[in-house]
Amino acid sequence: MSRTTYVLALGAFGIITTEFGIIGILPKISDYFRISTNEAGLLVSLFALAVAVSSPFMTLLFSGFDRKRLVQGVVAIFIVSNILSALSDSFATLLLARVLPAFFLPVYFSNGLVMAAESAGKKNAIKAVATVYGGLSTATVIGIPLTAYMADLFTWKASLWMAAGINTIALSGIWYVVPSMPGGKKLSYGGQLGVLKKKVLWINILTVVLIAAGAFSVYSYFADYLEKVFDMSGPQVSLMLILFGFTGILGNWAAGRALSKSIPKAILIYMISMSVIFILLYHMNAGYLLNVGIIGVWGFFHMAGFVISQAWISSAAPEAPEFVNSLVLSTANIGIAFGAALGGFIIAHFGIHQVLLGGIALFSLALMLNCRKLLGFSRGRKPSSCNR
């Protein structure tokens, strides 16, 4: 794998640490500004909303520009965002400093994934994309706990200075390692939006919405589920989060290898495996060690969903890679928002144990939506509009 791929993964690590690291310090921010937890939660929800809404439009706007300069610019914006956030003396200023860079996050990933694929060559392209997504997975394992640790050790503002430092290192790496990568001929808006006429693209988009919703309808309430259903203590839940993240890194790597061989087979295995895991979780609570094993397997497949979703959507419209990569971000964020809302509704009305049924139902719908396509694959025929 080229050095370019690893440097871009470091950039993804810095950006995602900035996005999700805030989750671990929300109570401290709430206390500092004397606001409610719900108000502090806007730092997370508005960021995600900005990404979902802006993703396709920002990608279209910046198509045709030199990709290296684009990703450098985005990382620089995140550095400034972290610095301004650390210097904020009002919640409104902090919120503004947090949300504005969210509009540029899609530009980094839509271009960074293309850059990684091109630098690795056609044979290793999917593995390179998985490596960049590995930066995202690593941020959930290391970046988020590290942010919380810095806030505990010093102050919540210190954690933002740390995030600025991580992004500065990433910017330096991109500056010195990544070669200039011209965006080529700028496609017309009509030319890129034309891919939206493809029926298979919309089927794949809906599939990703369903699997993202299915995954996060349960994962959003991970800690609460383990405490109330598996009767785990706070420290045990923390250990499970670390285990979940580390097995997720392995799953991300394995997904890259599987996708390089067959995209339809990889997503079929993913959807079936997630359904089986949720069924097992629903029907058994057979002791601590077995529960730990199931959670580890869950993390393995959960994290694989990010790179599998990217490959599934991009396989339907390879002629517009940057625009399609931006659709992945929007689609995934829509699915996550819907899944979290559905999970909350189920918990409120039927109890937390039943939240698994929502995940099972959504993955089942995704399987049925792709039944004809994947059935053709399983019988040895090449499914229409799918890469193998």
C-alpha positions as CSV (number, residue, x, y, z in Angstrom):
1,M,0.0,0.0,0.0
2,S,1.3,3.5,-0.9
3,R,2.4,6.1,1.7
4,T,-0.3,8.3,0.2
5,T,-3.0,5.9,1.4
6,Y,-1.7,5.9,5.0
7,V,-1.4,9.6,5.1
8,L,-4.9,10.1,3.9
9,A,-6.0,7.6,6.6
10,L,-4.3,9.8,9.2
11,G,-6.3,12.7,7.8
12,A,-9.5,10.7,8.2
13,F,-8.5,9.9,11.8
14,G,-8.0,13.5,12.6
15,I,-11.3,14.6,11.0
16,I,-13.4,11.9,12.6
17,T,-11.7,12.5,16.0
18,T,-12.9,16.1,15.7
19,E,-16.4,15.0,14.7
20,F,-17.1,12.2,17.3
21,G,-14.6,13.1,20.0
22,I,-17.0,15.7,21.2
23,I,-19.3,12.9,22.4
24,G,-17.0,12.0,25.2
25,I,-16.8,15.6,26.6
26,L,-20.4,16.7,26.2
27,P,-21.1,16.6,30.0
28,K,-18.1,18.9,30.6
29,I,-19.3,21.3,28.0
30,S,-22.8,21.3,29.4
31,D,-21.5,22.1,32.8
32,Y,-19.1,24.8,31.6
33,F,-21.7,26.7,29.6
34,R,-24.5,25.8,32.1
35,I,-26.8,24.4,29.4
36,S,-28.8,21.2,29.3
37,T,-27.5,17.9,27.8
38,N,-29.9,18.2,25.0
39,E,-28.6,21.6,24.0
40,A,-25.0,20.3,24.2
41,G,-26.1,17.5,21.9
42,L,-26.5,20.0,19.1
43,L,-22.8,19.9,18.7
44,V,-23.2,16.3,17.4
45,S,-26.6,16.4,15.7
46,L,-26.1,19.6,13.8
47,F,-22.6,18.5,12.6
48,A,-24.1,15.2,11.2
49,L,-27.0,17.1,9.6
50,A,-24.6,19.5,7.9
51,V,-22.7,16.6,6.5
52,A,-25.9,14.8,5.2
53,V,-27.3,17.9,3.6
54,S,-24.2,19.4,2.0
55,S,-22.4,16.3,0.8
56,P,-23.5,16.1,-2.8
57,F,-23.6,19.8,-3.4
58,M,-20.1,20.5,-2.0
59,T,-18.7,17.7,-4.0
60,L,-20.2,19.1,-7.2
61,L,-19.0,22.6,-6.4
62,F,-15.4,21.5,-5.9
63,S,-15.2,18.9,-8.7
64,G,-12.4,19.5,-11.1
65,F,-10.0,21.1,-8.6
66,D,-6.6,19.7,-7.7
67,R,-7.5,16.9,-5.2
68,K,-4.4,17.4,-3.1
69,R,-5.1,21.1,-2.5
70,L,-8.7,20.2,-1.7
71,V,-7.9,17.7,1.0
72,Q,-5.2,20.0,2.4
73,G,-7.7,22.8,2.5
74,V,-10.3,20.7,4.4
75,V,-7.8,19.5,7.0
76,A,-6.6,23.1,7.5
77,I,-10.2,24.2,8.1
78,F,-10.6,21.5,10.7
79,I,-7.4,22.8,12.4
80,V,-8.9,26.3,12.5
81,S,-12.2,24.9,13.7
82,N,-10.6,23.1,16.7
83,I,-8.6,26.2,17.6
84,L,-11.7,28.5,17.5
85,S,-13.6,25.9,19.5
86,A,-11.0,25.8,22.1
87,L,-11.0,29.6,22.4
88,S,-14.8,29.9,22.5
89,D,-16.3,31.6,25.5
90,S,-19.9,31.2,24.5
91,F,-21.8,28.1,23.4
92,A,-23.1,29.9,20.2
93,T,-19.5,30.5,19.1
94,L,-18.5,27.0,19.9
95,L,-21.5,25.7,17.9
96,L,-20.7,27.8,14.9
97,A,-17.0,26.8,15.0
98,R,-18.1,23.2,15.1
99,V,-20.7,23.2,12.4
100,L,-19.1,25.2,9.7
101,P,-16.3,22.7,8.9
102,A,-18.9,19.9,8.7
103,F,-19.9,21.3,5.3
104,F,-16.3,20.5,4.0
105,L,-16.0,17.0,5.5
106,P,-17.6,15.4,2.4
107,V,-15.0,17.1,0.2
108,Y,-12.2,15.3,2.0
109,F,-13.7,11.9,1.8
110,S,-15.1,12.1,-1.7
111,N,-11.7,13.2,-3.0
112,G,-9.5,11.3,-0.5
113,L,-11.0,8.0,-1.4
114,V,-10.5,8.6,-5.1
115,M,-6.9,9.6,-4.4
116,A,-6.2,6.5,-2.3
117,A,-7.7,4.2,-5.0
118,E,-5.7,5.9,-7.8
119,S,-2.4,5.8,-5.9
120,A,-2.8,2.1,-5.1
121,G,-3.7,1.0,-8.7
122,K,-6.7,-0.9,-9.9
123,K,-5.7,-4.2,-8.2
124,N,-5.4,-2.7,-4.7
125,A,-8.0,0.1,-5.1
126,I,-10.6,-1.3,-2.8
127,K,-8.0,-2.2,-0.2
128,A,-6.7,1.4,-0.3
129,V,-10.3,2.7,0.3
130,A,-10.6,0.3,3.2
131,T,-7.4,1.6,4.7
132,V,-8.7,5.2,4.6
133,Y,-11.9,4.0,6.2
134,G,-9.6,2.3,8.7
135,G,-8.7,5.8,9.9
136,L,-12.3,6.3,10.7
137,S,-12.5,3.1,12.6
138,T,-9.3,3.9,14.5
139,A,-10.7,7.2,15.5
140,T,-13.7,5.5,17.2
141,V,-11.3,3.2,19.1
142,I,-8.5,5.6,20.0
143,G,-9.6,9.2,19.1
144,I,-12.8,9.3,21.2
145,P,-11.3,7.8,24.4
146,L,-8.2,9.9,24.0
147,T,-10.3,13.0,23.7
148,A,-12.2,12.1,26.9
149,Y,-9.0,11.3,28.7
150,M,-7.4,14.7,27.8
151,A,-10.6,16.4,29.1
152,D,-10.3,14.5,32.4
153,L,-6.6,15.1,32.7
154,F,-6.8,18.8,31.9
155,T,-10.0,20.5,30.6
156,W,-12.3,19.9,27.7
157,K,-10.6,22.7,25.8
158,A,-7.3,20.8,26.0
159,S,-8.9,17.9,24.1
160,L,-9.7,20.3,21.3
161,W,-6.1,21.6,21.2
162,M,-5.1,17.9,20.9
163,A,-7.4,17.4,18.0
164,A,-5.9,20.5,16.3
165,G,-2.5,18.9,16.8
166,I,-3.5,15.6,15.2
167,N,-4.9,17.4,12.2
168,T,-1.7,19.5,11.9
169,I,0.3,16.3,11.8
170,A,-2.0,15.0,9.1
171,L,-1.8,18.2,7.1
172,S,2.0,18.1,7.2
173,G,2.0,14.4,6.0
174,I,-0.3,15.3,3.1
175,W,1.9,18.3,2.2
176,Y,5.1,16.2,2.0
177,V,3.9,12.8,1.0
178,V,0.9,13.1,-1.3
179,P,1.7,14.0,-4.9
180,S,-0.3,16.6,-6.8
181,M,-3.4,15.0,-8.2
182,P,-5.3,17.2,-10.7
183,G,-9.0,16.7,-10.7
184,G,-9.0,16.4,-14.4
185,K,-11.8,17.8,-16.6
186,K,-14.6,19.3,-14.5
187,L,-17.8,17.4,-15.2
188,S,-20.9,19.4,-15.7
189,Y,-23.5,19.4,-12.9
190,G,-25.8,17.7,-15.4
191,G,-23.2,15.1,-16.2
192,Q,-22.7,14.1,-12.6
193,L,-26.3,14.4,-11.6
194,G,-27.1,12.2,-14.6
195,V,-26.1,9.1,-12.6
196,L,-29.2,9.7,-10.4
197,K,-31.2,8.4,-13.4
198,K,-29.8,4.9,-12.8
199,K,-32.4,2.7,-11.1
200,V,-29.7,0.4,-9.7
201,L,-28.0,3.4,-7.9
202,W,-31.3,4.2,-6.1
203,I,-31.7,0.5,-5.1
204,N,-28.2,0.5,-3.7
205,I,-28.7,3.9,-1.9
206,L,-31.9,2.5,-0.3
207,T,-30.0,-0.6,0.7
208,V,-27.3,1.4,2.4
209,V,-30.0,3.5,4.2
210,L,-31.6,0.3,5.5
211,I,-28.3,-1.4,6.6
212,A,-27.0,1.8,8.3
213,A,-30.3,2.3,10.0
214,G,-30.4,-1.4,11.0
215,A,-26.8,-1.2,12.4
216,F,-27.3,2.1,14.3
217,S,-30.8,1.4,15.6
218,V,-29.0,-1.0,18.0
219,Y,-25.5,0.4,18.2
220,S,-26.8,3.8,19.2
221,Y,-27.9,2.2,22.5
222,F,-24.9,-0.1,22.9
223,A,-24.0,1.0,26.5
224,D,-27.6,1.1,27.7
225,Y,-28.3,-2.4,26.3
226,L,-25.2,-4.0,27.9
227,E,-26.0,-2.4,31.3
228,K,-29.7,-3.3,31.4
229,V,-29.8,-6.6,29.5
230,F,-26.3,-8.1,30.1
231,D,-26.1,-6.5,33.5
232,M,-22.6,-5.1,32.9
233,S,-21.0,-2.4,35.0
234,G,-19.7,0.9,33.7
235,P,-16.0,-0.3,33.5
236,Q,-17.2,-3.5,31.8
237,V,-19.1,-1.5,29.2
238,S,-16.0,0.7,28.5
239,L,-14.0,-2.5,27.9
240,M,-16.7,-3.7,25.5
241,L,-16.5,-0.5,23.6
242,I,-12.7,-0.9,23.2
243,L,-13.2,-4.6,22.2
244,F,-15.9,-3.5,19.7
245,G,-13.6,-1.0,18.2
246,F,-10.5,-3.2,17.9
247,T,-12.4,-6.1,16.3
248,G,-14.0,-3.4,14.1
249,I,-10.6,-2.5,12.8
250,L,-10.0,-6.1,11.8
251,G,-13.4,-6.2,10.2
252,N,-12.6,-3.2,8.2
253,W,-9.4,-4.8,6.9
254,A,-11.2,-8.1,6.1
255,A,-14.0,-6.2,4.3
256,G,-11.4,-4.6,2.0
257,R,-10.0,-8.0,1.1
258,A,-13.4,-9.5,0.5
259,L,-14.6,-6.6,-1.6
260,S,-11.6,-6.8,-3.8
261,K,-12.7,-10.3,-4.7
262,S,-16.5,-9.8,-5.0
263,I,-18.7,-6.9,-3.9
264,P,-22.0,-8.8,-4.1
265,K,-20.6,-11.7,-2.0
266,A,-19.2,-9.2,0.6
267,I,-22.5,-7.4,1.1
268,L,-24.5,-10.6,1.2
269,I,-22.3,-12.0,3.9
270,Y,-22.4,-8.7,5.8
271,M,-26.2,-8.5,5.8
272,I,-26.8,-12.1,6.8
273,S,-24.1,-12.0,9.5
274,M,-25.5,-8.8,11.1
275,S,-29.0,-10.4,11.1
276,V,-27.6,-13.6,12.8
277,I,-25.7,-11.6,15.4
278,F,-28.8,-9.6,16.4
279,I,-30.8,-12.9,16.5
280,L,-28.2,-14.4,18.8
281,L,-28.1,-11.4,21.0
282,Y,-31.9,-11.4,21.3
283,H,-32.3,-15.1,22.2
284,M,-29.3,-15.7,24.5
285,N,-27.6,-14.3,27.5
286,A,-25.4,-17.3,28.3
287,G,-22.7,-15.9,30.5
288,Y,-20.1,-13.2,30.4
289,L,-17.5,-14.8,28.2
290,L,-19.9,-15.9,25.6
291,N,-21.5,-12.4,25.6
292,V,-18.0,-10.9,25.1
293,G,-17.4,-13.2,22.2
294,I,-20.7,-12.2,20.5
295,I,-19.9,-8.5,21.1
296,G,-16.5,-8.9,19.5
297,V,-18.0,-10.5,16.4
298,W,-20.6,-7.8,16.3
299,G,-17.9,-5.1,16.2
300,F,-16.1,-7.0,13.5
301,F,-19.1,-6.8,11.1
302,H,-20.4,-3.5,12.3
303,M,-17.3,-1.5,11.3
304,A,-17.1,-3.4,8.0
305,G,-20.4,-1.8,7.0
306,F,-18.8,1.5,6.3
307,V,-16.5,0.3,3.5
308,I,-19.1,-2.2,2.2
309,S,-21.6,0.6,1.9
310,Q,-19.2,2.8,0.0
311,A,-18.3,-0.1,-2.4
312,W,-22.0,-1.0,-2.9
313,I,-23.1,2.5,-3.9
314,S,-20.0,3.3,-6.0
315,S,-20.2,0.1,-7.9
316,A,-23.5,1.4,-9.4
317,A,-22.0,4.5,-10.9
318,P,-18.2,4.3,-11.4
319,E,-18.3,7.1,-13.9
320,A,-18.7,9.8,-11.3
321,P,-16.6,8.6,-8.3
322,E,-16.4,11.9,-6.3
323,F,-20.1,12.6,-6.6
324,V,-21.0,9.0,-5.7
325,N,-18.6,9.0,-2.7
326,S,-20.5,12.1,-1.5
327,L,-23.8,10.2,-1.8
328,V,-22.4,7.5,0.5
329,L,-21.8,10.1,3.2
330,S,-25.3,11.5,2.9
331,T,-26.9,8.1,2.6
332,A,-25.1,6.8,5.7
333,N,-25.9,9.8,7.8
334,I,-29.6,9.6,6.8
335,G,-29.6,5.9,7.8
336,I,-27.9,6.6,11.1
337,A,-30.3,9.3,12.0
338,F,-33.3,7.2,11.1
339,G,-32.0,4.1,12.9
340,A,-31.2,6.0,16.1
341,A,-34.8,7.5,16.0
342,L,-36.3,4.1,15.4
343,G,-34.3,2.5,18.1
344,G,-35.4,5.2,20.6
345,F,-39.0,4.8,19.6
346,I,-38.8,1.0,20.1
347,I,-37.1,1.4,23.5
348,A,-39.7,4.0,24.7
349,H,-42.7,1.9,23.7
350,F,-41.6,-1.8,24.0
351,G,-38.4,-1.9,26.1
352,I,-34.7,-2.0,25.3
353,H,-34.5,-5.7,24.6
354,Q,-36.9,-5.3,21.7
355,V,-34.6,-2.8,19.9
356,L,-32.8,-5.8,18.3
357,L,-36.0,-6.6,16.4
358,G,-35.8,-3.3,14.7
359,G,-32.3,-4.1,13.5
360,I,-33.3,-7.5,12.3
361,A,-36.3,-6.1,10.4
362,L,-34.2,-3.5,8.6
363,F,-31.5,-5.9,7.6
364,S,-34.2,-8.3,6.4
365,L,-35.7,-5.6,4.3
366,A,-32.3,-4.8,2.8
367,L,-31.9,-8.5,1.9
368,M,-35.3,-8.7,0.3
369,L,-34.6,-5.5,-1.7
370,N,-31.6,-7.1,-3.2
371,C,-32.9,-10.7,-3.3
372,R,-33.1,-10.9,-7.1
373,K,-29.7,-9.4,-7.7
374,L,-27.9,-11.4,-5.0
375,L,-29.8,-14.6,-5.9
376,G,-28.4,-14.3,-9.4
377,F,-24.9,-13.9,-7.9
378,S,-25.3,-17.0,-5.7
379,R,-26.3,-19.1,-8.7
380,G,-23.2,-18.1,-10.5
381,R,-24.6,-15.5,-12.8
382,K,-23.2,-12.0,-12.8
383,P,-25.9,-9.7,-11.3
384,S,-26.8,-6.7,-13.5
385,S,-25.0,-3.5,-12.6
386,C,-22.8,-5.1,-10.0
387,N,-19.0,-5.4,-10.0
388,R,-17.5,-8.7,-8.9
